[in-house]
Amino acid sequence: MTKTRIGTLEVSRLVVGGNPFSGISHQSPDRDEMMFKYFTAANIKAALAEATLCGASALLARADAHITRLVGEYRGEGGRIAWIAQTCPEFGEPAAGVDRAFHWFSPDACYIHGGVMDHLVATGKTDEAKRGIERIRKEGVPAGVAGHTPRVFEWAERNLQVDFYMCSYYNPTPREADPEHPRGAVEMYLESDRAAVTKTIAALSKPAIHYKIMAAGRNKPEEAFAYCGAHLRPQDLVCIGVFPGDDGDMIAKDAELFRKYCEK
C-alpha cells in the first residue's frame, strides 16, 4: 500500500478511523449501542491487526482513557500501528485536550477535534486553536486540525502552521452552539457539502485526510471510494471507520477498494 508523510510521520494512505470503536455510529442511538457492545478490547485489537495485515499503518482515534489504554495494550502485545490522536472536547479547550493525549501514552501525531474547530472559527475563539497547536508542537509530533466546513481550513491556511488537515466530506450537524455531537441528533449528508470540501482540499498547502467519505454508511462503498479517488491528491490520505459486526470481510474489502480507486 502506498505511503505518504504528515510532517515527520510516514504512514499508509489508508488509515483506520476510531469512531466505531467508541460507539459513535453517526446513524442512531441503537447503532451506537450495537457498536459499543461489539467492540470489546479483543475485537478492537483484532480489527487493528487485520487492518495492519491489509496495509494500514495508522489509527485516528480519540485521546481518551479508553483508546489510550487499548493502543497501549495493542502495542505491548506486539501490534504496530501509529496513533494519530484527536483531542476530546470534554477535557476543555484544545490545549487541555492535548495535555490529556500525552498524559499516559504519547501519540505519534495529534489534531484538534473537528467539532471544536467548527465552533471556535464560528464564534471567533480562534486563540484557543492557536494555543492547542502550540501545545502539540511542544511535544515534537505532527500537528493538525479537523473540520466539517471549508471555512475552518481557509482560516487555518491563513493563521496556523500545521502539518495536516482532517477534512470531513459532510457537515452532519451544526457546531456553532455546541462543539460536541449530540447523541441521537438528526444528521444531514448533502452532496453540496462534499463538493465544497473537495474543492477546498485541492487548494490546501498540506496533506489532507479525507474522512466521512461514506457518509457514515449512507453511501455505497464503491461510489464513495471512486469519488474520493477522483479528488485525492498524491500526498493525501483516506480515513475509514469499520464495523466487522456487519461484515466480517469489511476491512479487506475497503482496502481493496482503496487500491482500486485511490492508489496513484
C-alpha positions as a Python dict, from the first residue, in 0.01 Angstrom:
ca = {
    (1, 'M'): (0, 0, 0),
    (2, 'T'): (131, 346, -89),
    (3, 'K'): (251, 575, 188),
    (4, 'T'): (280, 947, 248),
    (5, 'R'): (410, 1182, 514),
    (6, 'I'): (235, 1414, 755),
    (7, 'G'): (518, 1617, 893),
    (8, 'T'): (785, 1371, 1002),
    (9, 'L'): (548, 1072, 1027),
    (10, 'E'): (532, 825, 739),
    (11, 'V'): (202, 636, 723),
    (12, 'S'): (-10, 438, 481),
    (13, 'R'): (-251, 649, 277),
    (14, 'L'): (-541, 435, 406),
    (15, 'V'): (-587, 471, 783),
    (16, 'V'): (-838, 336, 1034),
    (17, 'G'): (-1097, 565, 1194),
    (18, 'G'): (-1177, 510, 1561),
    (19, 'N'): (-1535, 639, 1593),
    (20, 'P'): (-1697, 293, 1578),
    (21, 'F'): (-1454, 169, 1847),
    (22, 'S'): (-1603, 433, 2078),
    (23, 'G'): (-1964, 355, 1990),
    (24, 'I'): (-2006, 657, 1763),
    (25, 'S'): (-2205, 546, 1459),
    (26, 'H'): (-2344, 876, 1329),
    (27, 'Q'): (-2652, 669, 1247),
    (28, 'S'): (-2875, 619, 1553),
    (29, 'P'): (-2855, 552, 1930),
    (30, 'D'): (-2934, 186, 1862),
    (31, 'R'): (-2638, 159, 1624),
    (32, 'D'): (-2418, 340, 1878),
    (33, 'E'): (-2507, 75, 2134),
    (34, 'M'): (-2452, -208, 1886),
    (35, 'M'): (-2101, -83, 1805),
    (36, 'F'): (-2019, -17, 2170),
    (37, 'K'): (-2114, -373, 2268),
    (38, 'Y'): (-1941, -534, 1969),
    (39, 'F'): (-1612, -353, 2010),
    (40, 'T'): (-1468, -521, 2316),
    (41, 'A'): (-1096, -473, 2369),
    (42, 'A'): (-1033, -805, 2197),
    (43, 'N'): (-1242, -713, 1893),
    (44, 'I'): (-1080, -372, 1858),
    (45, 'K'): (-734, -525, 1869),
    (46, 'A'): (-842, -790, 1618),
    (47, 'A'): (-966, -517, 1383),
    (48, 'L'): (-639, -329, 1416),
    (49, 'A'): (-440, -645, 1348),
    (50, 'E'): (-642, -720, 1034),
    (51, 'A'): (-614, -361, 913),
    (52, 'T'): (-237, -380, 957),
    (53, 'L'): (-225, -702, 755),
    (54, 'C'): (-421, -523, 482),
    (55, 'G'): (-160, -246, 470),
    (56, 'A'): (-298, 24, 701),
    (57, 'S'): (-38, 158, 943),
    (58, 'A'): (-223, 427, 1141),
    (59, 'L'): (-527, 473, 1364),
    (60, 'L'): (-711, 802, 1410),
    (61, 'A'): (-893, 792, 1742),
    (62, 'R'): (-994, 991, 2049),
    (63, 'A'): (-734, 1075, 2313),
    (64, 'D'): (-944, 943, 2600),
    (65, 'A'): (-861, 679, 2861),
    (66, 'H'): (-1043, 406, 2664),
    (67, 'I'): (-846, 446, 2341),
    (68, 'T'): (-517, 528, 2515),
    (69, 'R'): (-531, 204, 2711),
    (70, 'L'): (-623, 0, 2403),
    (71, 'V'): (-342, 141, 2192),
    (72, 'G'): (-100, 76, 2479),
    (73, 'E'): (-220, -283, 2514),
    (74, 'Y'): (-207, -344, 2139),
    (75, 'R'): (148, -218, 2111),
    (76, 'G'): (251, -402, 2428),
    (77, 'E'): (130, -725, 2270),
    (78, 'G'): (343, -663, 1961),
    (79, 'G'): (98, -469, 1744),
    (80, 'R'): (243, -199, 1526),
    (81, 'I'): (23, 93, 1439),
    (82, 'A'): (76, 468, 1460),
    (83, 'W'): (-177, 659, 1671),
    (84, 'I'): (-297, 995, 1538),
    (85, 'A'): (-480, 1134, 1841),
    (86, 'Q'): (-792, 1351, 1835),
    (87, 'T'): (-839, 1596, 2121),
    (88, 'C'): (-1160, 1542, 2320),
    (89, 'P'): (-1400, 1833, 2385),
    (90, 'E'): (-1494, 1702, 2730),
    (91, 'F'): (-1148, 1789, 2863),
    (92, 'G'): (-1188, 2161, 2795),
    (93, 'E'): (-1015, 2381, 2541),
    (94, 'P'): (-781, 2216, 2287),
    (95, 'A'): (-459, 2270, 2485),
    (96, 'A'): (-611, 2076, 2776),
    (97, 'G'): (-712, 1801, 2536),
    (98, 'V'): (-354, 1783, 2412),
    (99, 'D'): (-232, 1755, 2772),
    (100, 'R'): (-463, 1458, 2815),
    (101, 'A'): (-344, 1298, 2491),
    (102, 'F'): (15, 1297, 2612),
    (103, 'H'): (-58, 1210, 2976),
    (104, 'W'): (-18, 832, 2964),
    (105, 'F'): (90, 714, 2622),
    (106, 'S'): (226, 960, 2367),
    (107, 'P'): (59, 959, 2024),
    (108, 'D'): (257, 981, 1701),
    (109, 'A'): (60, 1288, 1584),
    (110, 'C'): (-225, 1494, 1722),
    (111, 'Y'): (-504, 1713, 1586),
    (112, 'I'): (-782, 1934, 1719),
    (113, 'H'): (-1132, 1784, 1712),
    (114, 'G'): (-1337, 1886, 1408),
    (115, 'G'): (-1647, 1996, 1600),
    (116, 'V'): (-1429, 2209, 1824),
    (117, 'M'): (-1264, 2377, 1526),
    (118, 'D'): (-1604, 2441, 1367),
    (119, 'H'): (-1717, 2601, 1693),
    (120, 'L'): (-1403, 2811, 1750),
    (121, 'V'): (-1397, 2953, 1399),
    (122, 'A'): (-1772, 3024, 1402),
    (123, 'T'): (-1758, 3203, 1738),
    (124, 'G'): (-1427, 3386, 1691),
    (125, 'K'): (-1249, 3199, 1972),
    (126, 'T'): (-962, 3104, 1747),
    (127, 'D'): (-691, 3186, 2003),
    (128, 'E'): (-784, 2854, 2164),
    (129, 'A'): (-695, 2676, 1840),
    (130, 'K'): (-362, 2856, 1823),
    (131, 'R'): (-280, 2753, 2182),
    (132, 'G'): (-373, 2393, 2101),
    (133, 'I'): (-141, 2377, 1801),
    (134, 'E'): (141, 2537, 2001),
    (135, 'R'): (91, 2273, 2270),
    (136, 'I'): (116, 1990, 2016),
    (137, 'R'): (430, 2148, 1871),
    (138, 'K'): (595, 2135, 2214),
    (139, 'E'): (563, 1756, 2203),
    (140, 'G'): (754, 1743, 1874),
    (141, 'V'): (492, 1548, 1675),
    (142, 'P'): (295, 1644, 1364),
    (143, 'A'): (4, 1879, 1439),
    (144, 'G'): (-324, 1922, 1256),
    (145, 'V'): (-682, 2041, 1268),
    (146, 'A'): (-1006, 1876, 1164),
    (147, 'G'): (-1326, 2038, 1047),
    (148, 'H'): (-1662, 1987, 879),
    (149, 'T'): (-1676, 2315, 686),
    (150, 'P'): (-1441, 2476, 432),
    (151, 'R'): (-1409, 2794, 640),
    (152, 'V'): (-1214, 2601, 905),
    (153, 'F'): (-942, 2515, 655),
    (154, 'E'): (-950, 2856, 490),
    (155, 'W'): (-894, 3016, 830),
    (156, 'A'): (-622, 2766, 924),
    (157, 'E'): (-434, 2825, 599),
    (158, 'R'): (-410, 3194, 688),
    (159, 'N'): (-345, 3165, 1061),
    (160, 'L'): (-186, 2834, 1161),
    (161, 'Q'): (127, 2634, 1085),
    (162, 'V'): (5, 2276, 1072),
    (163, 'D'): (129, 1954, 915),
    (164, 'F'): (-204, 1810, 803),
    (165, 'Y'): (-579, 1865, 781),
    (166, 'M'): (-867, 1628, 865),
    (167, 'C'): (-1136, 1716, 611),
    (168, 'S'): (-1489, 1580, 656),
    (169, 'Y'): (-1683, 1532, 335),
    (170, 'Y'): (-2001, 1629, 518),
    (171, 'N'): (-2125, 1864, 790),
    (172, 'P'): (-2390, 1643, 955),
    (173, 'T'): (-2484, 1871, 1246),
    (174, 'P'): (-2406, 2241, 1303),
    (175, 'R'): (-2147, 2302, 1576),
    (176, 'E'): (-2179, 2678, 1620),
    (177, 'A'): (-2357, 2646, 1956),
    (178, 'D'): (-2201, 2322, 2080),
    (179, 'P'): (-1875, 2163, 1960),
    (180, 'E'): (-1987, 1813, 2059),
    (181, 'H'): (-2213, 1589, 1854),
    (182, 'P'): (-2548, 1543, 2032),
    (183, 'R'): (-2637, 1176, 2069),
    (184, 'G'): (-2938, 1091, 1856),
    (185, 'A'): (-2928, 1417, 1659),
    (186, 'V'): (-3080, 1419, 1312),
    (187, 'E'): (-2792, 1434, 1066),
    (188, 'M'): (-2778, 1569, 712),
    (189, 'Y'): (-2540, 1449, 442),
    (190, 'L'): (-2559, 1688, 148),
    (191, 'E'): (-2390, 1646, -188),
    (192, 'S'): (-2319, 2019, -184),
    (193, 'D'): (-2105, 1973, 130),
    (194, 'R'): (-1899, 1701, -36),
    (195, 'A'): (-1844, 1911, -347),
    (196, 'A'): (-1744, 2215, -142),
    (197, 'V'): (-1489, 2039, 76),
    (198, 'T'): (-1319, 1853, -210),
    (199, 'K'): (-1286, 2184, -394),
    (200, 'T'): (-1127, 2331, -81),
    (201, 'I'): (-889, 2036, -40),
    (202, 'A'): (-750, 2096, -390),
    (203, 'A'): (-609, 2432, -275),
    (204, 'L'): (-466, 2329, 64),
    (205, 'S'): (-92, 2359, 120),
    (206, 'K'): (-65, 2048, 341),
    (207, 'P'): (-178, 1685, 315),
    (208, 'A'): (-546, 1627, 379),
    (209, 'I'): (-702, 1324, 543),
    (210, 'H'): (-1036, 1268, 370),
    (211, 'Y'): (-1293, 1133, 616),
    (212, 'K'): (-1664, 1053, 634),
    (213, 'I'): (-1633, 962, 266),
    (214, 'M'): (-1912, 705, 306),
    (215, 'A'): (-2141, 945, 493),
    (216, 'A'): (-2134, 714, 797),
    (217, 'G'): (-2261, 417, 596),
    (218, 'R'): (-2510, 607, 379),
    (219, 'N'): (-2302, 600, 59),
    (220, 'K'): (-2227, 280, -126),
    (221, 'P'): (-1858, 190, -73),
    (222, 'E'): (-1778, 158, -445),
    (223, 'E'): (-1919, 503, -523),
    (224, 'A'): (-1758, 658, -216),
    (225, 'F'): (-1409, 533, -297),
    (226, 'A'): (-1446, 622, -665),
    (227, 'Y'): (-1544, 981, -577),
    (228, 'C'): (-1264, 1006, -322),
    (229, 'G'): (-1008, 870, -567),
    (230, 'A'): (-1108, 1133, -821),
    (231, 'H'): (-1031, 1409, -566),
    (232, 'L'): (-738, 1256, -378),
    (233, 'R'): (-402, 1425, -425),
    (234, 'P'): (-87, 1208, -412),
    (235, 'Q'): (1, 1343, -64),
    (236, 'D'): (-348, 1286, 79),
    (237, 'L'): (-488, 1006, 298),
    (238, 'V'): (-826, 839, 347),
    (239, 'C'): (-971, 755, 689),
    (240, 'I'): (-1228, 474, 708),
    (241, 'G'): (-1426, 361, 1011),
    (242, 'V'): (-1508, -10, 1010),
    (243, 'F'): (-1767, -233, 1172),
    (244, 'P'): (-1696, -605, 1112),
    (245, 'G'): (-2015, -680, 1306),
    (246, 'D'): (-2197, -605, 979),
    (247, 'D'): (-1950, -782, 750),
    (248, 'G'): (-1653, -987, 867),
    (249, 'D'): (-1468, -906, 543),
    (250, 'M'): (-1530, -531, 560),
    (251, 'I'): (-1170, -431, 631),
    (252, 'A'): (-1028, -637, 343),
    (253, 'K'): (-1299, -510, 106),
    (254, 'D'): (-1227, -147, 198),
    (255, 'A'): (-855, -200, 144),
    (256, 'E'): (-924, -348, -198),
    (257, 'L'): (-1149, -56, -295),
    (258, 'F'): (-880, 185, -182),
    (259, 'R'): (-624, 11, -402),
    (260, 'K'): (-865, 10, -696),
    (261, 'Y'): (-967, 374, -686),
    (262, 'C'): (-722, 570, -472),
    (263, 'E'): (-367, 448, -526),
    (264, 'K'): (-188, 675, -769),
}
